[in-house]
Each structure stands twice: as structure tokens, then as C-alpha cells.
Amino acid sequence: MSDVTSDRLTRAAPAISVIVPVYNRAAALRRLLAALSHQALSKQAFEVLVCDDGSSNDIASVVQEYQQQRLKIRHIRQTNRGPAAARNLGIAAARAPLLAFTDSDCEPAEDWLEQLRGAFRDPALGLAGGRIEFR
């Protein structure tokens, strides 16, 4: 059973839903949301779904911090069932036709969503991925 704990969305549907499964990684989530708040793509063009897999640390306060920076972000919570179930929770709640998946410990490049949206201008494309660099 999911519990939507916060929802600050504008009326316009976004072009991309970014789905982020998270479990007890508030500090990592903060870095990810900072990177998403600096995307070249307009903040109105995407939403972020933080799919909390029953964390015991304060994920909600991190989400609220970035809502104040005008990110369209929702905190959706479920009992601990693993990252695949958390991703499925995000898919069910997504409002956009394009879904982008990233993990809570990632920091996407500033043009990540812009490049992703551009790739899907080709109607034959059904899936896209990119280079992953490790620190």
C-alpha cells in the first residue's frame, strides 16, 4: 500500500517522470536532487518521484527542502519490499509519457534529461541508456 506524503505539482503534465527508488539514503538523495535541480531542461518539464521503500531516516525532509526550490517532486512511500517494487510504485504514479530511472546515489549530468527527451523524438525508439561514470 502506498502513502503519498507530499504532492506539489502544477496543473500541466510533465514531459518526463524521473523515478528514484530510495532506502535510508537521505544524504545521497540530497546530492541527487541537487543535480536534478540544475538540469538544463526546464523544471516545469519534469517531475521527480521519490519512491521511499520504507526508510527509517528522514527522506521527507530532504524532499521538502527541494520542493522549496521549485522542483516538481512527490514523496511516495511503501513498506520495505525492495528497489524493484519501489520502481513499480513510481511507474504507477508517473504522470509523464517518458520515464527516466536513476538511483538515489547517482548525480546525473546537467543535460541528462534534455538529451533523453531529444533521443525520444525518434518515434521508433522505445528505450535509451547512456554512459555511466564511476568516481
VMD Tcl script that draws the C-alpha trace (Angstrom):
set ca {
  {0.00 0.00 0.00}
  {1.46 3.35 -0.95}
  {1.19 6.54 1.01}
  {1.64 9.82 -0.87}
  {3.15 12.06 1.80}
  {3.67 15.18 -0.28}
  {2.44 16.40 -3.64}
  {3.26 19.85 -5.04}
  {2.58 19.67 -8.74}
  {1.41 22.24 -11.21}
  {-1.61 21.50 -13.37}
  {0.40 20.89 -16.55}
  {1.53 17.31 -17.03}
  {5.32 16.95 -17.25}
  {7.15 15.52 -20.27}
  {9.36 13.23 -18.14}
  {8.84 11.42 -14.84}
  {12.12 10.73 -13.03}
  {11.69 7.67 -10.82}
  {14.06 7.33 -7.85}
  {13.85 4.32 -5.53}
  {15.42 5.11 -2.15}
  {16.00 3.28 1.11}
  {17.77 5.00 4.02}
  {19.95 7.25 1.86}
  {18.92 10.78 2.80}
  {22.41 12.25 2.23}
  {22.77 10.59 -1.19}
  {19.24 11.66 -2.14}
  {20.14 15.26 -1.30}
  {23.04 15.13 -3.82}
  {20.81 13.59 -6.49}
  {18.09 16.20 -6.01}
  {20.70 18.96 -6.16}
  {21.83 17.58 -9.53}
  {18.24 17.35 -10.76}
  {17.56 20.93 -9.67}
  {20.37 22.03 -12.03}
  {19.08 20.26 -15.13}
  {19.22 22.25 -18.37}
  {15.66 21.12 -19.09}
  {13.05 23.41 -17.57}
  {11.90 22.37 -14.09}
  {8.33 22.52 -15.43}
  {9.12 19.81 -18.00}
  {9.79 17.02 -15.49}
  {8.62 15.62 -12.20}
  {10.62 13.64 -9.65}
  {9.04 10.69 -7.88}
  {10.98 9.75 -4.75}
  {9.84 6.18 -4.13}
  {10.68 5.57 -0.49}
  {10.99 1.86 0.27}
  {10.20 2.13 3.99}
  {13.21 4.21 5.05}
  {13.81 4.87 8.73}
  {15.77 8.09 8.13}
  {14.17 11.40 7.21}
  {13.64 11.23 3.46}
  {10.57 13.51 3.76}
  {12.59 16.50 4.99}
  {15.01 16.16 2.05}
  {12.07 16.11 -0.36}
  {10.54 19.18 1.30}
  {13.86 21.04 1.02}
  {13.87 20.58 -2.76}
  {10.17 21.32 -3.16}
  {11.04 24.78 -1.89}
  {13.47 25.07 -4.82}
  {10.53 24.65 -7.19}
  {11.19 21.07 -8.24}
  {8.00 19.18 -9.04}
  {8.63 16.37 -6.61}
  {6.48 13.77 -4.88}
  {7.42 11.56 -1.97}
  {5.66 8.22 -2.31}
  {6.16 5.70 0.47}
  {5.67 1.96 0.76}
  {6.65 -0.70 3.26}
  {10.07 -2.20 2.57}
  {9.76 -4.52 -0.45}
  {12.94 -3.76 -2.39}
  {14.04 -1.44 -5.20}
  {12.08 -3.20 -7.98}
  {8.81 -2.74 -6.07}
  {9.76 0.89 -5.38}
  {10.36 1.46 -9.11}
  {6.98 -0.13 -9.91}
  {5.37 2.21 -7.37}
  {6.89 5.12 -9.30}
  {5.73 3.78 -12.64}
  {2.16 3.55 -11.33}
  {2.28 7.15 -10.05}
  {4.06 8.71 -13.06}
  {2.22 11.44 -14.96}
  {4.55 11.76 -17.95}
  {4.79 9.72 -21.17}
  {8.57 9.32 -20.73}
  {10.03 7.55 -17.70}
  {13.61 8.12 -16.56}
  {15.15 5.91 -13.90}
  {18.05 6.78 -11.66}
  {19.20 5.61 -8.26}
  {19.44 7.76 -5.15}
  {23.24 7.63 -5.13}
  {23.63 8.97 -8.70}
  {24.40 12.50 -9.88}
  {23.21 12.92 -13.48}
  {24.88 15.40 -15.81}
  {23.11 18.75 -16.30}
  {21.96 17.78 -19.78}
  {20.75 14.27 -18.88}
  {17.01 14.93 -19.21}
  {17.44 17.26 -22.19}
  {19.40 14.56 -24.04}
  {16.91 11.89 -23.06}
  {13.96 13.90 -24.32}
  {15.82 14.62 -27.57}
  {16.50 10.92 -28.14}
  {12.79 10.13 -27.99}
  {11.96 12.47 -30.87}
  {12.57 9.35 -32.98}
  {9.22 7.50 -32.80}
  {10.95 4.16 -33.42}
  {12.91 4.49 -30.17}
  {11.48 2.64 -27.18}
  {14.41 2.59 -24.77}
  {17.55 4.68 -24.26}
  {20.56 4.48 -21.96}
  {23.75 6.40 -21.53}
  {27.29 6.30 -20.29}
  {27.80 5.72 -16.58}
  {30.95 7.04 -14.98}
  {32.13 5.98 -11.55}
  {34.01 8.22 -9.17}
}
mol new
graphics top color blue
foreach p $ca { graphics top sphere $p radius 0.5 }
foreach p [lrange $ca 0 end-1] q [lrange $ca 1 end] { graphics top cylinder $p $q radius 0.2 }
display resetview
